[in-house]
């Protein structure tokens, strides 16, 4: 015959040991301190060239169905690939601090409005390796306009904000746009 004896103190000891382990684990956990949101203001110029030997924006798609309006430089439905330099000043020989890469889609049948996705990558200074992303409607014929900042990387993680654009210079093949950007990030 087999007799089993139980020690009522044994389960109590296990519970006490488990409680001590939990206390030690909780003691090691750092308190949650939320990160403070930062605000950064940026000012730079975008230089876009659509003609010549070294264009920075090229039309990669143009639907045949919208050819009835040849007055628009970018007919409705056209897609433009963009790789524009960003500079400190408006001059062509101004210091390059990065580039804006992305796509623009002509999204209006009546006016020159482009929906832009651009990633503004910074390659110099304290923002080197960081970028902000813009995805917004850009009514390019307006002298001043506002676009949405929807993200970022590097120093601009979790970015949100807005960019105020002002056409600084415009001719048949070149445009210089002044950007004043307010970015909220962590």
Number of C-alpha atoms within 10 A of each C-alpha: 3 4 5 6 6 8 8 8 8 10 11 11 11 11 11 12 12 12 12 12 12 12 11 11 10 11 10 9 8 7 8 6 6 7 8 8 10 11 15 12 11 11 15 17 26 24 23 21 21 17 13 9 7 8 15 19 22 16 15 11 12 17 11 10 8 13 12 8 12 9 8 13 11 20 25 23 19 19 22 20 18 25 20 21 22 28 21 16 16 18 11 12 9 12 14 18 18 23 21 24 19 19 21 26 23 24 21 14 13 10 14 18 21 24 20 23 20 22 22 22 23 21 16 13 8 9 15 14 14 18 22 25 24 23 18 19 19 22 19 16 12 12 11 15 16 17 19 20 22 17 20 21 16 14 16 21 15 16 24 19 20 18 21 16 21 18 18 16 12 11 8 9 12 16 16 21 21 24 20 17 21 19 24 19 20 14
